[in-house]
Amino acid sequence: MSWRPRLTVRLRLTLSYALLLVLAGGVIGIIIYAVMRFVPNYPLTAANPHDQTPVATRGEILDTVVKLTLYALALLAAIGMGAGWIIAGRMLRPLQEITAAARLAASGSLDHRIRLGGPRDEFTDLSDTFDEMLERLERAFTQYRRFAANASHELRTPHAVMKTMLEVAIADPDHQDVRELARRLDETNQRGIDIVEALLALASLGNRKVELEPVNLASVARRAVEELRPEAEAAGVTLGTSIEGSIVEGNETLLHQLIVNLGQNAIRHNLPVAGIALLTVQADGRLTVVNTGELIDPAKAATLTEPFTRGARLAKRQGQPSGHGLGLALVAAITTAHGGAFDLAAQPTGGLNISVRLRPATPRPDRHHTPTP
């Protein structure tokens, strides 16, 4: 590969400034030269007969104009190179700061910000955009690391529990209740399967486009509530509903999963005694689930949609199915896949208020209908 000289932006701008000055000087020189050609070509004499000072001829004047123009062009070229180099350096200094920040980001350092000062221009816009990108990347990588650590822990725990139970059984096989051991192994194994299936669901929602069609949200909600009632009764939670007719754009299977996850979250993370969970469906496609429960820090509530996020509110009741910290993460992913809006807020009296806004279905023409002439 042949070596080619590197023309930096600063050098190109410098050459451009110098060339512009030279061209401007050349144009002025040409104009002066053209004007001087109108000087008479006959011998010139002084107005005063007693003045014997020699008068230059037109040819001598034109020669002088050409010579001085060449000197002036050379001077303009030198000034343009020097001044252009300085000006270009000052103009491109913000770009050097942005480049340095990009190199740091490429090396894995995402905690720095440019925060470029000065007047608002294209460079400050680029700097602010780059800072915003760094902030999002840092937040995404932080969530990814936390997710990887939590996922590793969650996937390792069932296997560690099963390994311990098997080691105890092998060490003392004569004093083991085989039926109870099999039940506990099956329960632990099912927990691992649930975690893997939830992770696969999260990954598939992020990698494929969901086909949407008109769905009766009220019908889906009623069917999901019937599935949730046995668990609510076992937990001592009163499950109330207020369901209006609503047709939305969605995928019926995913919307059913969304409502079930919201319901399970409201039931399992409720008050130990006399808890309440209320599911509401409005005609405009808004789905709301409100539940009583322990007081939750509003700052922590904003992180509950991250996979495996846990807190004191996730304490398991006796005999209650345990969650794996992916329910609300799936709800948020399903809402995003439907182009909806998701809002989660901690209530001042305890518990959560979760709202999902879906897009109402737009009327579609019947393909089999023949318009009447």
N, C-alpha and C positions, 0 to 999 in steps of 0.2 A: 504494500500500500504506500503510495507516494505521499511525502509530507507536504502539507499545504499550510501556508501561514494563516494564523487565526486573527481575523479582523473582528475585534471586539466592538460592541455597540458604541462605546465611548470613542473609539478611534474613528468609526464611521460617522458619528455625529460631528466630530472635530473636522474631518475632511469635508463634510457637507457644509459646515459653517464657513470654512475657508474658501471653498469653491463658490459659495453664494456671494461672498464679498468680492472675490476676483471677478466673477461675472458682472456684478453690479458696477465695479470700477471700469471694467472693459466696455460696458455699454455707455457709461458716461464719457470715456475716452473717445469712443467712436462718434458720439454725438458732437463733441468738441471738434474732432477732426473734420467731420462733415460740414460744420458751420464755418470753420476756417477756410474751407475751399472756396467760399464766396469772397475772400479777400482779393482785390484786383491783382492781376499778374504783371502789371507794368511797374517800372521803378517808382518807388515812393521817395518823396522828399519832405523835409521838415517844413512846417508852415512858416517859420521864421527864416528868411534867407541868410541871416547871420549865424544861424545854428548849423554847424557843420557835422553834428553827430550822425553817424551812418544809420540808415533805416533798414531793418531786415526785410528781405524779400519774402514773398508768400512761400516759396520752397523752404527757406530757412525756418520760417514760423512752423510749417507743417512738420519738419524734421524735429524741431524742438518739442512739439506736442507729442509726437510719437515716442521720443526718448523719455520725456517726463511721465507719459502714461505707463510705459514699461516699468519705470522705477516705482510708480505708485502701485501698480499691480503686484509687484514683488513685495512691497511693504504691506499691502492689504492681505496678501497670502500669509505672511509671517504673523500679523496681528490676528488673523482668523484662526490660525493653528494654535497659537498660545491662548487666546481668549476662549476659543471653542473648546479646548482641552479642559480648561478650568470650569467653564459653564456646564459642559457635559458631565464632568465629575460630580458637580453639585446636584445636577438634576437626577443622576442615576444612583446617588447614595442611598435613597430609600429602597431601590431595587436590590442593592447589595445586602441590606438588612433582611429583606424578605428571602433572598437566596440563602443567607446564613441560617435563617430559621427553618427553611425547607430542608437543609442538610441535617440539622439537628433532629427534625421530625423523621427523616429517612433513617437515622441511626437508632430510632426508637424513643427519643425524648419528646414527650408530648405535653409536658407541664409548663413550657415557656410560652410567652405571648410577645408579639412585636410591639403592639400599642404605638403605632407610628403617629407622631405629632405633626404639627404644621398645618398649612391651609388644606382645605378639602379639595382633593383632586383625584386623578385616576389611581395614584399610588396609595393614598390613604384608603380608598375604596377597596383596592386589592389587599391591603394590609388587614383591614377589618374583616374581609371575607375569609382570609387565611386564618386569622385568629378564631373566627367562628368555627371553621373547619377543624382546627386543632382541638377546640373545646369539645366538639361532638365526637371526634376520634378518641380523645382521652376518656370521655364518658362511656363510649361504646367498649373500649378495651377494658375499662374498669369493670363494667358489667360482665364482659366476657370472662375475665379472670375469676370474678366471683361466681359466675355460673359454672365454670369448669371445676372450681374447687368444690362447690356445693353438689354438683352432679356426681363427681367422683366419690364424695362422702355418701351420698344417697344410694349410689349403686353398690358401694362396698359394704354398707351396713347389712343388707339382707344376707349377703354371702357370708359375712363374718358371723352373723347370728346362726345361720344354718350350720356352718363349720363347727361352732361351739356346741350346738345341740348334738351333732353327730359324734363329736369327740367324747362328750359325756356318755352318750349311748354306747359307744365302742368300749369305753373304759369300764362300764358297769352294765353289761347287757341284761343281767338277770333281774335288775330292779328298775326296769323301764316299762312305762305304759306305752306300748307300741301305738295304740290308737291315738292317744294324746300327742305323742311325738309326731306321728304322721300329720295330725291336724295342724300342729304348730309349724311344721315344715311346709305344709301346703299354704298356710296363711302368709308365711314369710316369703315363699317363692312367688305367690301372687302379687305381693307388694313390689317385688323387683320387676315383674312383668308389667304392672301398672305404670311404673316409672318409665320403663323403656317405651311403652306404647304412647305415653304422654309426650315424651321427647320426640318420638317419630312424628306425632301429630303436629307438634310445634314446627319441626323441620319441614314437613310437607306443606304446611300453610305458607311458609316463607318462600317456597320454591315453585309453587304452581298457582295458576290463576283459577279462582273459584267461579264456576258457572252459576249465574244468578237467574232466578225466575220468580214470578209472583208466588208468595208463600203466605198462608193464613197464619199469622203470628199468634193469634188468639188460640187457634186449635193446637198449635205446637206447645204453647204455654200450658194449656189444660192437661195435655197428655204428660208433660214433664212433671207437673204438680202431682198427678196421681202416682207417679213413680217415687216422688220424694216424700209422700205422706207417711209411709211406714217408718222411714228413718226419722222423720220429725216427731212422730208419736213415741218412738223408742227413746228419743233424746229429751222428751218433755217440752218440745218447742211447738208453740201454736203457729201453724202455717196458714196465713190469711192471703186472700187473693182479691184483686179488683181488675177484671179483664174485660176490655172493650174490643170490639171487632177491629182488626187491623190487618191490611194486606201490604206486605213489604217485599222489596227485592232481596232475595236471599237463597241460601241452600238449606233445605229443610233439615237434613241430617246435622249440619253444623250448628244451626240455630237451636235444635233440640239439645245438643251437647252444651251450648252456651248457657241455656236456661238451667239445665241440670247442674252444671258447675257452680253457677251463681246460687242456686238453691242449697246445694251441699255446703258451700262456703257459709251461707247464712245460718244453716242449722248446726254445723259442727263447731262454729266459733261464736256461740251464743252464751247466754247466761246459764249457770248450772241449774237454776230453778225458774220456772215461769218465763221462759224466754219467748220472744215473739219474732217472727219473720213475715214480712209482707211483700208479696210480688204483685206488681202493677203493670198492666199493658194498656197503653193509650192508643187512641185511634190514629194518631200521627206517627206511629212507629216507635214511640219511646217505651222502653222496658226498664222498670226500676225495681230494685230489690233492697229493702231496708230491714235491718235486723238490730235487735238489742245485743249487748255484749259489754266487754270490758272497755275502758277508756283507751283510746289509741292516739298516740302522738301524731298530729297532722303531717309532720315531716316524714314519719315512718310510713304513714298511709300511702304516700306518693310512691313508695318503693314496693308495695305489695304485689304489683303486677310483674315484678322481676321473678324469673324462675327460682324456685327453692327459697324464696324469702320467707323467713319465719320470725315469730316473736312470741311474747307471753300469751297472746290471744290464741295461739295454736295449741294450747295445752289439750291433751286428749282426755275425754271422759271415759269412765269405766264402760267397756263394752261398745264404745263408739268407733266406727271405722276411722282409721288414721289417714290423714291426707299426706300428699307428698310435695306440697308447695308449688304445684304447677297449675292448679285450677284457675286462678285469676290470670295467670300468664296466658293460658289457652283462651280465656274469655277475651282478653285484649287482642290476641292474634286473630281470633275469629271476627271480632268487630272490625279490625283493620282490613281483613280480607273482604269484608262486605262494604267497605268504603263508609263505615259508620263512625260515630263519635262515642268515646268511652270516658266516663267521668267517675272518679272514686273519691269520696270524702269521708273523714271521720266525723261522727256525730258528737256534739258537745256532751250528750248524756251517755255516750258509749255505743259501740257498734259502728256499723258502716252504712253509708248510703251510696249505692252503686247504680249508675244510670247508663244505659246503652241506647243510643239514638240510631235507628236504622232508616234507610231511605224508603219512603212509600213507593209502592209499585206504580209504574206509569201504565195507563191503558194501552193495550196492544191490539192492533187490528186482527180480526179473525181471518186466517189465511184461507179458510174453507168457505168464507162468506162471499157470495156473489152480489155485488151492488145492484140494486134495483134501477133499471133504466128510468 
